[in-house]
Structure formats: structure tokens, C-alpha cells
Amino acid sequence: MAELVAKLNEMMANEWACVRTLRRAESVCDDPGQLEVIKRVRKDCSVSCVSLANIIRGLGGRPTDVPSARFSLKLVDESLADCLDLAQSAQEHIVAEIDLVIDEPEMKPWRDPLALVRELHVVDTRWLKSAIVS
């Protein structure tokens, strides 16, 4: 169980890194349409953080926000495209990680909320791709 909680905490750290990256993207975005997409995706990521924290608590663990080394990097001259690409990569990684744990027996009571987090990321990844193209 501890290993599963650690994995979920890692996902939550990636989730918070995605939120921070999208905040940076908001600050450099000057297109109103792109900005709305970024805000929507950021809010979904925040909701997913809460969902993951609840799942961790439900498994008897303690949610922690240890910064994600992989997705917390900030480039010196970070562009909007860099931010969106990093956020999209984080989301794709979270989806892949959810796929690895969702069928674990301990996850049975938490499959629906975890599946919702996964689905939000799948949809949000498409939104981010559209924002990068714009």
C-alpha cells in the first residue's frame, strides 16, 4: 500500500508542477483564446490535485507536494510554447502512470475518481495541442 501511495504522491507532484507551469504560461500569453484554454486546463489540474489527495487519504496515506524534478524545470528564456509543451508532457505522463496503477486491487474503491482524473488529462492534452497550434 505504501508503494501505491508513493506513486500517487508522485503523480500529485507532477500535477502541481503542471499547475505552476500553466501559471507561467498565463503570464506570457497575450492571446485571449489561448489564455482561456490555459486557465481551463490549469483549473482542471487543480481539481485533479484535490482528487488525488482524497484518493491518497482514502488509502490511508498522507498527501505531500514534493516538487517534481522532471516537470518543475523552468527554462531561462521560457516561451509560451515551451510552457504548454511541458504541461502537455506532464499530463501525458500522468495518464501513463494512472494506467499502471488503476487496476491494482487496492484501487478498486478509487477507480472512478482516478479514471476521471485520467479523462480530464486526455481532454486537456487535446486542448493544449490546440493552443500550441493557434
N, C-alpha and C positions, 0 to 999 in steps of 0.2 A: 504494500500500500504506500509506503514511504517513497518508493521509486516513482510511482504514478503521480503522487502529489508533487514531487520534484519536477517531473516532466510538465505538469500543468502550470507550475510556477514559472518554468522556463517559457512556456507559451505566453503566460501573462506578462512576463518581462518583455517579450517581443511585441506584444500588443501595446504596452505602454510606450515602447520605442517608436512604434508606428504612429501613435498619437502625437508624440513630440516631433517627429519628422513632418507630419502633416501641419502642425502649428507653424513650423518653419516655412513650409510651402505657402501657407496662407499669407505670411508676411512678405513674400516676394511675388505674389500673384497679383496681376493688375487686370485680369480678365474676369468680369463678373460671373460669367457662366462657369469657368473653371473654378473660381472661388467657391461657388455654391456646391460643386461636386466635392471639392476638397473638404469643406465643412461637413457635408453629409457623411462622407466616409470617416472623418475624424470622430464624429458623434457615434457612428456605428462601432468604431473601435473602442470608444469609451464604454459603451454598453456591453461590449464583449468582455472587457476587463472585469466589470461587475459580475457578469455571468460566470466567468472563470473563477473569480474569488469565491462565489457562492458554491460552486462545484467543489473547490478545494476544501472549503469549510465542511461541506456535506460529507466529504471523505475523511473528516477528522484531522485535516491538515491546517496549516496556517498560511494564508496568502502573504507573499513577500514580493516586493518590487526591487529586485536586484537588476540594475541596468544591463540590458542585453549588449554584450560586447559586439555581436555580429551586426545588429541593426541600429545601434546608437551612434554610429560614426557620423561626424559632421565634416564635410569637405570644406577646405578653406574658401574656395570660390564656388560654393554650392548654388546651382541653378535650380529653377523650378522643376525642370525635367529630372535633375538628379534626385531631388526630394521625392517626387512622385514615383520614380523608378525604385528607390529604396523602400518606400511604403508598399509598393506593389510586391516587391520581393519578400518583404516581411509577411505580407498576407498570404502569398503562395506557400511560404514555409510553414505558417501556422496551419493552413489547410492540410498540408502533408503530415504534419505532426498529429493533428486530430485524427487523420485516417489511421495512424499507427496505434492509437490508444482507445478509440471509440468502441471497439469490440471486446475490450478487456472485461472480464466478469464483474469486477468492482464498479465498472462504469454503467452497469445496467440501469440503475435509477437516474442516471445523469445523461443518458444518451440523447434524449430530446433537446435539453438545453445546449449540449455540446454540438449537436447537429445544427442547431440554429446559428451558433457562432460560426460554424463552418460555412453554412449557406450565406450568411452575411458577407463573409470574406470572398466567396466565389462571385457574388454580385458586385461587391465593391471593387474587386480586381478589374471587372469589366468597366466599371465607372472610371477607374483611374486610367485604364488604357484609352478610354475616350477623351479624358482630359489631357493626356500626353499628346495625342494626335492633334487636338484642337490648336 
